[in-house]
């Protein structure tokens, strides 16, 4: 059933503006339904295949959006969607090649910075990740995950002292979020970041905080 739902032939992305908008709305509803089916039938769903098929669909949608974009913001959104689709297929070099112009077209869009930061992480380009993570934290300073990613990028480039402040800021924000909404995801976020921070303190020889 999921294969049928994600078949690009069922979406008219290259029709009129109204048809394209309807196809995009249909796609978003489909992804919601797919998530529900995956949750209910975890043992029967091939997650990698579903992710790949969803990526192919996003690429088709993003290419059509980009081609029809009347303004830079819409073109940036099309590029970002295409990049997300390639990311779903683990084609991170192609994703980064599209996210970079998306960021240039929408330099104040925090989501674009977050996406490019993810691309660089997947490509193990941690120095480039530092620049995007720093830019993202300036735009979204209350996002604990952004600060955690900045700390991680410093850690992966062996800049342990520089990683401390971002990790501490991240823990402050993530702990507050977990206290407000204690779910398995928010609690896991805190635990994972605390472990990364502890490894940094160990590397620095700081036994008090490790």
N, C-alpha and C positions, 0 to 999 in steps of 0.2 A: 504493500500500500504506500509506503514512504517513497519508493522509487517512482511510483505513478504521480504522487503529489509534487515531487521535485523535478519532474520532466520539463525542461525549458520550452518544449513545443506547446505546452499548455498556457504560455504567457506571451501576450502580444506586446513586447517591449518596443517594437519598431513601428507601431501604428501611429495614429494621431496623438496629440498631447493628452486628450482625455483617455484614450485607450491605454497609453503608456502609464498614466497615473493609476488607472484601474488595475493594471497588471502589477504595478509596484505594491499597491494596497493588498492585492490578492497574495503576493509573495510574502509579505509580512505576516498575514494571517496564517499562511501555510507554515511558516517557520514556528509560529506559536503552537499550531496543531502537532507539528513534528516533535517539538519538545515534550508535549503532553504524552504522545505515543511512546517516546523513548523512556519517559519516567515510568509509565505503566508496564512496559514490556522490555525492561533492561536486558534480560537474558536472551531475548530473541532479536535484538537490534544490533546490526553491525555499525558501531559508532563511526569508525573510520570511513566506511563507505558513505554513510549519511552525511558526514562532514564534507567529504569530497563532492558529493552530488549537490549539496547546498552551495558549495563554492562555485561550481560550474554555473549554477543558476544566478548567483550574485554577479559573476563576471558578465554574463549576458545582459543582465539588468544595468550594470554599471557602464558597460560600453555604449548601450543605447542612451543612457542618461547623459553621458559625456558628449556624445555626438550631437544631441539635441539641446545642449545647455545654452540658454540665452545670455548668461552672465557668469562672471568668475566664480561666485559662490556656488552656483549650480554645477559648474564644471568641476569644481573641487569635490563636491559631494559625489559626482559620478566617478571621478578618479578614485576616491576613497572606497566606494563600494566595490569597484573592480579590484582594488588592492586587497580588500577583505576577502573577496572570492579566491584570489590567488593564495592568500594566506591559509584559507581553509584547505587548500590543496598542497600545502607545504612548499609553495613556490615563493619563498620569502625574498629572493633577489628581485623578482618581478613585482612583488608587493611594494618593496621599498622604492623601486623605480617609479611607481605611480604615486605613492604617498608623499614623496619629496615635492613634486609639482603641486600636489593638493595643498601641502603646507604653504608653499609659496603663494598660492592663490588665496588662501584663507589663513594668514599668519596669526590671527587672533582666535582661531578656533582651537580650543583645548583638546577636543577629540582627535583632530588631525595630528597634533603633537603626540598624543598618547599612542595613536596607531603607528607612527613612525618610530617611536621609542620601542614598541613591541617588535617591529621589524628588525631593528638593530640588535635587540636581544636575541632573537631567533637566529640571526646571522653571526652572532658572537662578536659583533663590532661594538665593543663596550665603550670605546672612546667616543664614538658617534652617539651612542646611547646616553652618555653623560650630558652632552649638549642638549639633546631633546628632553631628557628628564628634567634638567634645570629649567628649560623653557616651560615645560608643563607645570612644574611646581610654582612658577611665577603666575601662571594663569589659573591654577586650581590649588591654592595653598592649603585647602582644608581636606584634600584627598590624601589619606595616609598611604595608599598604595603608590602614589606618585613619589613620595619621599622614600618609600622602601625601595623602589626601583632605582632611584638616584644612589642610595646607599649601596645597593647591589652592584651597580655599574662601577662605582669607586672600588668596591671590594674586588671585583673581577680584574681590575687593572692594578691591583696591589697598592692602591692608595688608601690604606687602612685608616689612617688618622682622619682623612677627609670623609670617610664613610660613617664616622660616629654620629655627627650631628644629624644627618638625614635619617639614620636609623632611629635615633632617639625621638626626633620629631614624628616619625612614622608611628612609633609605638604609642606615643601620647595620643595621637589621633585615632589609631586603630583600637586602642583600649577604650576610649570614650565611645566609639561606635559600637563595640561589643557590649559595653555596659548598657547602652541604650537599646540595642537590639541583639540579644545573645542567641545567635544561631550557630550552627556548626561551621558555617562559612566565616563569620566574623571572628569567632573564637580561633579557628584554624589560621586565619590571617595574622592574629596576634602571636600565636605560637610559632609560626614559620618565621616571622620577622624577628622575634626574640631570639630564635636559634641563630639566625644570620648575624644579628648584632653580637651575640655571645662569641661567635667564631672570630669576629673582628677584634673583640677585646682580648681573646686568647692570643691572636696574632700580635697584638700590641704589648703582650705581657702584663695586661691589666687584670689581675686575679680578683680584684674587688668587684668588678662589674661582670666578669665572665660567668 
